Amino acid sequence: MESKCNVSPCDSSAFPTVAKRPAYSLLSNEKIIKDFNVESPNWESSVKSVVKYFIENPEKRV
């Protein structure tokens, strides 16, 4: 899948906010997995799926 969009990593300090944020934090999905017996897909495969959808369906783009 090719794209003309370039995504570059950046430090969160490039986007100052009033709220203090931890330097590194992740959202845990352990409770929903345990309570509902579901598995969330890998985020990278989900992004690829969404990008592919919008490439194939340009009329759906916002």
TIZABA-275001 format. One record per residue: residue number from 1; z, x, y of N, C-alpha, C, O in turn. Coordinates in steps of 0.001 Angstrom, whole numbers, plus 500000, padded with zeros to 6 digits. Atoms other than C-alpha are relative to their C-alpha. Layout:
BEGIN
NODE resi n_c3 n_c1 n_c2 ca_c3 ca_c1 ca_c2 c_c3 c_c1 c_c2 o_c3 o_c1 o_c2
NODE NUM Z X Y Z X Y Z X Y Z X Y .
...
% end
This chain:
BEGIN
NODE resi n_c3 n_c1 n_c2 ca_c3 ca_c1 ca_c2 c_c3 c_c1 c_c2 o_c3 o_c1 o_c2
NODE 1 500000 500847 498841 500000 500000 500000 500000 500903 501236 500884 501745 501397 .
NODE 2 500088 499192 498788 498940 501535 503297 500388 499176 501219 500237 497954 501241 .
NODE 3 499604 500670 498770 500225 500734 506750 499754 500913 501190 499848 502135 501074 .
NODE 4 500169 499234 498769 499498 501824 510299 501332 500199 500696 501404 500891 501712 .
NODE 5 498674 499927 499409 503197 501507 511061 500716 501275 499539 500760 501570 498344 .
NODE 6 499214 498811 500323 505246 504706 511210 501471 499677 500208 501873 499248 501289 .
NODE 7 498568 500238 499924 508940 504350 510468 500702 501346 499921 500494 502120 498987 .
NODE 8 499284 498726 499945 511186 507232 511432 501497 499753 499968 501984 498791 500564 .
NODE 9 498546 500159 500012 514870 507688 510696 500578 500298 501384 500020 501085 502149 .
NODE 10 499322 499715 498743 517244 507633 513641 501494 499846 499790 501941 499174 498861 .
NODE 11 498543 500074 500042 520938 508021 514241 500441 498749 500728 499815 498350 501710 .
NODE 12 499522 501225 499348 522923 504922 515157 500451 500253 501438 500553 499313 502226 .
NODE 13 499614 499696 498616 524029 506730 518326 498845 499742 500973 499059 499683 502184 .
NODE 14 501149 500319 499151 520519 506002 519632 500065 498549 500484 499325 498161 501388 .
NODE 15 499854 501404 499648 521619 502345 519865 501471 499702 500283 502160 499123 499442 .
NODE 16 498572 500182 499693 524999 502257 521629 500384 498519 500068 499627 497682 500559 .
NODE 17 499463 501355 499949 527116 499128 521242 501468 500058 500413 502114 501100 500306 .
NODE 18 498594 500081 499621 530502 497983 522501 500877 500058 498748 501934 500688 498743 .
NODE 19 499226 500050 501247 531696 497326 518948 499998 501358 499309 498969 502030 499240 .
NODE 20 499913 498750 500742 532942 500328 517005 499530 499750 498575 499926 498770 497944 .
NODE 21 500557 500128 501339 531090 500822 513751 500323 501251 499199 500375 502350 499752 .
NODE 22 499794 498815 500827 531836 503095 510817 498714 500831 499942 497614 500293 500065 .
NODE 23 501168 499119 500054 529529 506095 510521 499097 499648 498826 497876 499770 498923 .
NODE 24 500797 500352 501180 528425 504955 507056 500705 498851 499293 501855 498989 498876 .
NODE 25 499385 501128 500708 529074 501566 505508 498932 499233 499236 497774 499168 499649 .
NODE 26 500898 500792 500830 527510 499441 502814 500634 498641 499744 501857 498522 499667 .
NODE 27 499522 501322 500352 527794 495751 502078 500101 499935 498480 499127 500184 497769 .
NODE 28 499799 500099 501447 529259 495256 498638 499507 498649 499501 499782 497613 500106 .
NODE 29 500447 501249 500610 527590 492678 496423 500706 499762 498658 500272 498930 497861 .
NODE 30 499283 500108 501275 530103 493069 493567 500544 498592 499758 500471 498089 498637 .
NODE 31 499388 501321 500173 531804 489699 494190 498964 498942 499621 499206 498141 498718 .
NODE 32 501013 501007 500334 528626 487620 494142 499424 500242 498599 499102 499292 497885 .
NODE 33 500477 499680 501351 527446 489437 491010 500994 499480 498967 500608 498874 497967 .
NODE 34 498954 500423 500936 530772 488739 489298 500156 498476 499972 500197 497875 498899 .
NODE 35 499739 501435 499923 531275 485157 490528 498828 499132 499548 499034 498073 498956 .
NODE 36 501166 500827 500299 527720 483901 490050 499092 500585 498920 498051 500015 498593 .
NODE 37 500764 499357 501064 526453 486263 487363 498531 500201 500391 497616 499888 499630 .
NODE 38 501355 499708 499515 523439 487286 489445 499918 501471 500367 500933 502120 500620 .
NODE 39 500250 498608 499615 521926 490648 490223 499066 499970 501199 498055 499268 501179 .
NODE 40 500903 499962 498855 520414 491404 493604 498964 501103 499772 499287 502168 499246 .
NODE 41 501046 498998 500213 517092 493244 493560 500207 501219 500902 500885 501146 501926 .
NODE 42 499988 498780 499199 516732 496763 494873 499320 499709 501338 498258 499088 501367 .
NODE 43 500540 500307 498674 516108 496604 498633 498596 500549 500197 497775 499937 500880 .
NODE 44 501320 499405 499810 513103 498912 498417 498905 499151 499367 497836 498974 499953 .
NODE 45 501001 500854 500646 511269 496685 495945 499851 498687 500775 498758 498123 500832 .
NODE 46 500078 501226 499195 512125 493664 498115 499152 500212 501250 498355 499347 501612 .
NODE 47 500802 499699 498803 510640 495313 501217 498530 500080 499618 497681 499518 500310 .
NODE 48 501391 499892 500441 507466 496193 499300 499405 498620 499725 498251 498350 500058 .
NODE 49 500460 501346 500320 507208 492607 498098 499691 499195 501270 498675 498503 501334 .
NODE 50 500202 500731 498746 507566 491161 501622 498788 500541 500755 497983 499768 501274 .
NODE 51 501150 499388 499312 505074 493626 503127 498705 499576 499316 497738 499207 499983 .
NODE 52 501186 500404 500765 502574 492850 500357 499651 498539 500294 498480 498207 500480 .
NODE 53 500217 501410 499710 503014 489110 500985 499326 499819 501360 498363 499060 501471 .
NODE 54 500558 500167 498670 502272 489444 504705 498632 500649 500145 497817 500199 500951 .
NODE 55 501350 499417 500000 499296 491711 504095 499018 499013 499389 497907 498840 499891 .
NODE 56 500853 500959 500704 497872 489122 501704 499925 498643 500706 499001 497869 500451 .
NODE 57 499940 501289 499304 498814 486178 503987 500185 500194 501497 501224 499821 502041 .
NODE 58 499831 499696 498571 498184 487251 507586 500294 498764 500858 500894 498886 501926 .
NODE 59 499740 501210 499228 498325 483627 508765 501482 499637 500024 501903 498819 500842 .
NODE 60 498549 500266 500062 502049 483593 507843 500807 500921 500902 502009 500723 501077 .
NODE 61 499280 499056 499142 502927 486461 510174 500464 499313 501273 499794 498415 501782 .
NODE 62 499449 500584 498775 505082 485611 513181 499497 500781 501191 499839 500460 502330 .
% end
